[in-house]
């Protein structure tokens, strides 16, 4: 078993780094994130052990579990420091993870499978959307510059480890979508009714920022969700989840 390290000062370089991981800027700069959760941490250790470099706890017993990979650093910290790291208040050991590479996507290329372009700036909404994207077999999630960081603590909490199931990529400009080949659709209240839409096998679905939608400069087809009309619009995450479900069910009916 790997030796347990005791880091007692908030000024320790590693501790200072971890304390900053509540902010997207620190996550981007360090390439690291913190994963919390009584269910998510054990699951992540079991299924994706290579994604993590350290386990942090306040109790030595939590670091002596035989299920912990030997290559994982075991870090003991004082309770006061741990409580600052454990933003969700789980009281359970925390994992320090390595942010995977998220390559740049060529938005002008035709989609392959179901691709979701996302600009959700709220980490909670993004995490919930990531969970739906994994559930409905999105081939890749493309993050626009406005988008929240998928490894933000609140996004991870809402996503419940679904982020590790997805292929994540980034894009720098909306305008490339105007030259894209293939089927590109945005969600819009005045678009084609998606319940009668003939879903293609390869589709890029575009989801803009909460409240603002996609930029007006994008000249693409639109899909709408029929509702009772009692509310003006649906939450962006809820609308996207419905659309992903419709696509997934259409593929199942087609035997794909």
PyMOL commands that set and color helices and strands:
alter all, ss='L'
color gray80, all
select helices_A, chain A and resi 13-19+24-30+40-47+49-51+60-63+79-85+123-135+153-159+162-165+174-179+236-253
alter helices_A, ss='H'
color red, helices_A
select strands_A, chain A and resi 4-7+32-35+52-57+73-77+94-98+114-118+140-143+168-170+184-193+203-207+221-224
alter strands_A, ss='S'
color yellow, strands_A
deselect
rebuild
show_as cartoon
